[in-house]
């Protein structure tokens, strides 16, 4: 996500209400692939991915607070996954990760890094699949050299990011797992320049948001090659430039994937400055979707822009039901694009879908998503 300040809210797990009917047993999923311009399961049935982001593993570890941003610092338990199932036909969870914690680099606290971090994430992915959710692993936080990954970088770094994806691809040789190569590329903070798009595909030299020094950025082609070099044929996603908002250059600069398992990622927020209407989606997203599947990896609520401080708290009037978010999700559903909403975290801010880890929805954004999933 482009801008917000995480405010961890440690809330106790709330159980499901006594009146809720029991859910049928979960149907595990073990495969996802791309066939043509669609995501498909093992039987070749089309999958429209719908679900949530589960934030925390991208920052809690490097800040020394745990593996995830949960009351005990561990990955959410099975009660949380059951609560997610209770919202309806959700079938995907996007999990942002930290390259320093995964690789066990010196900048990450040893208690929450390396083998311990990998084991925690791996077990969570296994349980997501067991509960019927495709796991979308997103490289969210990075830093070159000895830097500490506290801020989002413009692009992945050549120092560690290819090694991260080599390791992740080796770890997840099986299962219904998607690799979202880099959260929100914004090389040079430019929306559509040739140098930004060339850097996105091939790499370049950028100034680090974490160290203040120049670093060699890895392009999408290099990250795809890192995954494929392990023999993996997992689905990979490449998000567009300008914080995954600007997609009109995606096809021209499309990364090369010898496995033919490349999809596109787009981020949709009501504060987008370029692409936030069905007219833009028709113009920029549809041509991509004619060739590869598309996932809106982050979708946010309809915000009243005049209300300040929506990152620290959520005034009652800050989030509107319907409006932009409904219009955007309607377009995705009508056109078969996947989406994962930001975010299943009880932070108490406007991005929160839930009031607690038991899945009680927030008054506007949460209830809107639950209604949509229940009706799908």
TORDRENTOR-429291 format. One line per 5 residues: their letters; for each residue x, y, z of C-alpha. Coordinates in Angstrom, 3 decimals, always signed. Layout:
! TORDRENTOR-429291
a) X:Y:Z | ...
***
This chain:
! TORDRENTOR-429291
xxxxx) +0.000:+0.000:+0.000 | +1.301:+3.435:-0.917 | +0.733:+5.424:+2.235 | -0.337:+4.668:+5.743 | +1.094:+4.324:+9.191
xxxxx) +0.637:+0.974:+10.843 | -0.930:+1.250:+14.285 | -0.896:-2.238:+15.789 | -4.005:-2.947:+17.803 | -3.610:-6.023:+19.948
xxxxx) -7.111:-7.361:+20.240 | -8.135:-10.673:+21.719 | -9.530:-13.280:+19.370 | -13.286:-13.130:+19.310 | -15.195:-16.318:+18.589
xxxxx) -17.898:-16.716:+16.006 | -21.379:-15.841:+17.174 | -23.451:-18.665:+18.580 | -26.164:-18.118:+15.976 | -23.833:-18.569:+13.005
xxxxx) -24.595:-21.818:+11.150 | -21.724:-24.305:+11.008 | -19.615:-24.139:+7.880 | -19.064:-27.203:+5.707 | -15.577:-28.702:+5.926
xxxxx) -13.001:-26.731:+3.936 | -12.009:-27.963:+0.500 | -8.197:-27.847:+0.281 | -6.551:-26.461:-2.831 | -3.178:-27.721:-4.013
xxxxx) -2.594:-26.124:-7.413 | -2.974:-22.860:-9.279 | -1.733:-22.224:-12.805 | -2.320:-19.966:-15.791 | -4.092:-21.263:-18.889
xxxxx) -4.387:-18.594:-21.547 | -5.594:-15.483:-19.742 | -7.163:-17.256:-16.759 | -6.089:-18.621:-13.410 | -7.103:-22.284:-13.174
xxxxx) -7.053:-25.058:-10.577 | -5.783:-28.633:-10.973 | -8.867:-29.672:-12.964 | -8.571:-26.714:-15.342 | -11.521:-24.903:-13.791
xxxxx) -11.274:-21.096:-13.938 | -10.476:-19.402:-10.640 | -11.479:-15.815:-10.008 | -9.359:-14.979:-7.001 | -11.215:-13.041:-4.299
xxxxx) -10.161:-12.395:-0.756 | -8.016:-10.371:+1.577 | -4.577:-9.098:+2.361 | -3.154:-10.205:+5.709 | -0.533:-7.600:+6.537
xxxxx) +2.136:-7.835:+9.243 | +4.914:-10.198:+8.181 | +6.455:-7.429:+6.077 | +7.237:-5.156:+9.053 | +6.698:-6.824:+12.448
xxxxx) +9.782:-9.018:+12.129 | +12.259:-6.271:+11.237 | +10.853:-4.086:+14.023 | +11.434:-6.881:+16.537 | +7.755:-7.363:+17.387
xxxxx) +7.185:-10.886:+16.073 | +6.702:-12.778:+12.842 | +3.256:-11.270:+12.194 | +1.352:-8.311:+13.666 | -0.851:-10.432:+15.911
xxxxx) -1.320:-10.542:+19.693 | +1.251:-13.341:+20.062 | +3.449:-12.378:+17.098 | +2.738:-15.664:+15.337 | +0.881:-16.351:+12.107
xxxxx) -2.901:-16.154:+12.554 | -4.394:-19.372:+13.866 | -6.987:-21.668:+12.355 | -9.782:-19.712:+14.078 | -8.878:-16.718:+11.911
xxxxx) -8.895:-18.821:+8.743 | -12.276:-20.207:+9.738 | -13.517:-16.632:+10.247 | -12.299:-15.746:+6.751 | -14.244:-18.700:+5.359
xxxxx) -17.299:-17.406:+7.177 | -17.372:-14.296:+5.012 | -18.446:-16.192:+1.907 | -16.644:-17.273:-1.233 | -13.182:-15.937:-0.461
xxxxx) -10.493:-18.133:-1.994 | -7.265:-16.094:-1.768 | -5.109:-14.428:+0.878 | -2.225:-12.136:-0.026 | +0.662:-12.230:+2.458
xxxxx) +3.249:-9.400:+2.268 | +6.789:-10.524:+3.176 | +10.156:-9.025:+4.115 | +13.285:-10.111:+2.237 | +15.648:-9.425:+5.150
xxxxx) +13.618:-11.518:+7.554 | +13.196:-14.344:+5.048 | +16.911:-14.472:+4.208 | +18.049:-13.918:+7.800 | +20.137:-10.863:+6.942
xxxxx) +21.986:-8.973:+9.711 | +19.444:-6.119:+9.703 | +16.688:-8.481:+10.887 | +16.448:-9.520:+14.568 | +17.588:-13.178:+14.756
xxxxx) +14.612:-14.138:+16.934 | +12.240:-13.496:+14.031 | +14.404:-14.084:+10.972 | +15.970:-16.769:+8.842 | +14.849:-20.342:+9.374
xxxxx) +12.349:-19.319:+12.077 | +10.644:-16.769:+9.827 | +10.612:-19.162:+6.879 | +9.071:-21.905:+9.000 | +6.350:-19.572:+10.310
xxxxx) +5.427:-18.387:+6.813 | +5.607:-21.909:+5.366 | +3.245:-23.296:+7.988 | +0.816:-20.438:+7.382 | +0.845:-21.095:+3.633
xxxxx) +0.235:-24.800:+4.264 | -2.774:-23.989:+6.439 | -4.124:-21.438:+3.963 | -4.124:-24.121:+1.255 | -5.726:-26.603:+3.644
xxxxx) -8.554:-24.124:+4.227 | -9.058:-23.624:+0.491 | -7.164:-20.351:+0.078 | -4.610:-19.638:-2.625 | -1.601:-18.009:-0.933
xxxxx) -0.230:-14.946:-2.739 | +3.266:-14.157:-1.463 | +4.248:-10.536:-2.030 | +7.783:-9.118:-1.759 | +6.752:-5.989:+0.117
xxxxx) +9.703:-4.700:+2.151 | +13.292:-4.645:+0.905 | +16.537:-2.742:+1.451 | +19.869:-2.902:-0.365 | +23.172:-3.700:+1.308
xxxxx) +23.055:-3.428:+5.091 | +20.006:-1.151:+5.109 | +16.986:-1.812:+7.313 | +13.743:-2.288:+5.388 | +11.528:+0.191:+7.219
xxxxx) +10.317:+2.029:+4.111 | +9.097:+0.825:+0.737 | +11.776:+0.977:-1.922 | +11.161:+2.177:-5.469 | +12.275:-1.185:-6.852
xxxxx) +13.698:-4.484:-5.597 | +17.439:-4.576:-5.031 | +19.942:-6.709:-6.865 | +21.754:-7.380:-3.569 | +19.025:-9.558:-2.043
xxxxx) +15.768:-9.697:-4.037 | +16.793:-12.355:-6.596 | +18.108:-14.499:-3.729 | +14.802:-14.004:-1.910 | +12.821:-15.339:-4.865
xxxxx) +15.234:-18.209:-5.444 | +14.708:-19.256:-1.840 | +10.931:-18.761:-1.893 | +10.589:-20.701:-5.152 | +12.691:-23.529:-3.738
xxxxx) +10.618:-23.608:-0.547 | +7.239:-23.682:-2.295 | +7.775:-26.229:-5.039 | +4.234:-27.487:-4.556 | +0.970:-26.000:-3.392
xxxxx) -1.439:-23.306:-4.513 | +1.019:-20.421:-4.213 | +1.404:-17.285:-6.354 | +4.526:-15.101:-6.333 | +3.798:-11.348:-6.494
xxxxx) +7.290:-10.236:-7.503 | +7.329:-6.736:-6.001 | +4.593:-4.898:-4.185 | +4.456:-1.415:-5.723 | +7.217:-0.431:-8.142
xxxxx) +7.671:+3.322:-8.468 | +11.022:+3.882:-10.223 | +11.850:+7.600:-10.289 | +8.270:+8.204:-9.045 | +7.366:+8.710:-12.686
xxxxx) +4.046:+7.418:-14.056 | +4.859:+6.574:-17.642 | +8.375:+7.614:-18.644 | +10.437:+5.312:-20.827 | +13.206:+5.242:-18.229
xxxxx) +10.767:+4.189:-15.485 | +9.353:+1.381:-17.617 | +12.800:+0.262:-18.771 | +13.985:+0.196:-15.151 | +10.895:-1.778:-14.170
xxxxx) +11.691:-4.479:-16.707 | +15.513:-4.447:-16.820 | +16.724:-2.715:-13.653 | +18.678:+0.511:-13.170 | +20.365:+2.599:-10.469
xxxxx) +18.097:+4.261:-7.903 | +18.401:+6.103:-4.597 | +17.385:+3.920:-1.649 | +14.489:+5.051:+0.530 | +16.155:+3.265:+3.465
xxxxx) +19.878:+4.031:+3.164 | +19.859:+7.269:+1.185 | +22.510:+5.767:-1.093 | +22.379:+4.674:-4.713 | +21.759:+0.972:-5.277
xxxxx) +21.424:-1.391:-8.251 | +17.742:-2.173:-8.719 | +16.690:-5.538:-10.101 | +14.100:-5.525:-12.873 | +11.145:-7.852:-13.273
xxxxx) +13.009:-9.962:-15.833 | +15.706:-10.683:-13.270 | +13.163:-11.750:-10.654 | +11.311:-13.996:-13.100 | +14.657:-15.578:-14.023
xxxxx) +15.449:-16.123:-10.330 | +12.211:-18.075:-9.893 | +12.547:-20.065:-13.107 | +16.190:-20.870:-12.406 | +15.013:-23.140:-9.587
xxxxx) +12.851:-25.167:-11.967 | +9.675:-23.639:-10.524 | +6.648:-23.171:-12.762 | +4.707:-21.224:-10.150 | +2.483:-18.345:-11.203
xxxxx) +4.315:-15.004:-10.994 | +2.752:-11.533:-11.027 | +4.314:-8.247:-12.103 | +2.699:-5.064:-10.797 | +2.805:-1.917:-12.917
xxxxx) +4.834:+1.228:-12.279 | +3.681:+4.238:-10.233 | +2.748:+2.128:-7.198 | +1.164:-0.580:-9.385 | -1.360:+1.965:-10.669
xxxxx) -0.035:+2.816:-14.129 | -0.627:-0.162:-16.409 | -0.717:+1.312:-19.914 | +2.939:+0.415:-20.569 | +2.706:-3.105:-19.148
xxxxx) +2.262:-4.960:-22.435 | +4.947:-2.992:-24.273 | +7.487:-3.738:-21.526 | +6.055:-7.117:-20.547 | +8.652:-9.276:-18.754
xxxxx) +9.739:-12.510:-20.406 | +8.578:-15.723:-18.754 | +9.706:-18.938:-20.469 | +7.173:-20.910:-18.416 | +4.212:-18.872:-19.677
xxxxx) +2.950:-18.400:-16.124 | +3.061:-14.596:-15.861 | +0.114:-12.457:-14.761 | -0.335:-8.757:-14.036 | -0.967:-6.990:-10.736
xxxxx) -2.804:-3.684:-10.258 | -3.525:-1.697:-7.076 | -6.824:+0.150:-6.792 | -7.380:+2.901:-4.232 | -9.768:+5.817:-4.165
xxxxx) -6.750:+8.132:-3.877 | -5.226:+6.855:-7.137 | -4.205:+9.815:-9.253 | -4.312:+8.267:-12.713 | -6.452:+5.134:-12.920
xxxxx) -9.538:+4.989:-10.720 | -12.557:+4.730:-13.016 | -14.206:+2.116:-15.236 | -13.143:+4.195:-18.229 | -9.491:+3.761:-17.257
xxxxx) -10.000:+0.093:-16.468 | -11.527:-0.412:-19.916 | -8.663:+1.457:-21.566 | -5.657:+0.150:-19.609 | -6.636:-3.135:-17.957
xxxxx) -8.793:-4.857:-20.561 | -6.015:-5.098:-23.187 | -3.775:-6.774:-20.606 | -6.558:-9.134:-19.543 | -6.995:-10.276:-23.131
xxxxx) -3.508:-11.803:-22.886 | -2.812:-12.635:-19.217 | -4.851:-12.888:-16.014 | -4.985:-9.831:-13.776 | -5.121:-9.592:-9.995
xxxxx) -5.925:-6.353:-8.204 | -3.609:-7.273:-5.352 | -4.713:-4.358:-3.187 | -8.144:-2.742:-3.223 | -9.144:-0.135:-0.662
xxxxx) -12.396:+1.461:+0.510 | -14.213:+4.563:-0.696 | -12.682:+7.377:+1.344 | -13.912:+10.887:+1.999 | -10.717:+12.654:+1.002
xxxxx) -11.458:+15.797:+3.011 | -11.225:+13.932:+6.324 | -7.693:+13.953:+7.706 | -5.792:+11.374:+9.739 | -7.456:+8.281:+8.294
xxxxx) -4.226:+6.354:+8.897 | -4.224:+6.786:+12.667 | -7.922:+6.378:+13.301 | -11.104:+6.117:+11.304 | -13.726:+8.804:+11.905
xxxxx) -17.245:+7.519:+11.231 | -17.664:+9.594:+8.073 | -14.254:+8.726:+6.595 | -15.341:+5.535:+4.805 | -18.408:+5.493:+2.591
xxxxx) -20.365:+2.420:+1.663 | -20.721:+1.877:-2.041 | -19.417:+4.602:-4.300 | -15.986:+4.148:-5.838 | -15.185:+0.796:-4.170
xxxxx) -18.446:-0.813:-5.271 | -18.030:+0.514:-8.796 | -14.458:-0.793:-8.967 | -15.222:-4.223:-7.519 | -18.259:-4.498:-9.799
xxxxx) -15.954:-3.937:-12.772 | -13.489:-6.571:-11.552 | -16.247:-9.121:-10.984 | -17.960:-8.370:-14.282 | -14.708:-8.742:-16.225
xxxxx) -13.245:-11.694:-14.314 | -10.332:-9.889:-12.658 | -9.141:-11.221:-9.316 | -8.905:-8.997:-6.248 | -7.704:-9.038:-2.643
xxxxx) -8.920:-6.272:-0.345 | -6.708:-4.346:+2.071 | -6.779:-5.574:+4.822 | -7.853:-8.296:+7.297 | -6.156:-6.537:+10.230
xxxxx) -7.984:-5.006:+13.225 | -5.862:-1.848:+13.280 | -8.751:+0.508:+13.928 | -7.934:+2.593:+10.854 | -9.932:+3.092:+7.672
xxxxx) -8.218:+0.239:+5.837 | -9.331:-2.373:+8.368 | -11.891:-4.907:+7.225 | -12.291:-6.353:+10.714 | -12.803:-5.095:+14.250
xxxxx) -11.126:-8.156:+15.764 | -9.341:-11.343:+14.752 | -12.638:-13.218:+14.957 | -13.797:-11.454:+11.804 | -16.422:-8.979:+13.014
xxxxx) -16.602:-6.584:+10.055 | -15.980:-2.871:+10.313 | -19.154:-0.801:+9.766 | -18.537:+0.236:+6.166 | -15.549:-1.385:+4.435
xxxxx) -15.800:-4.723:+6.225 | -19.563:-5.096:+5.861 | -19.355:-4.111:+2.198 | -16.759:-6.812:+1.479 | -18.536:-9.493:+3.473
xxxxx) -21.802:-8.770:+1.668 | -20.084:-9.002:-1.707 | -18.319:-12.267:-0.899 | -21.475:-13.818:+0.534 | -23.381:-12.955:-2.639
x) -20.737:-14.185:-5.081
***
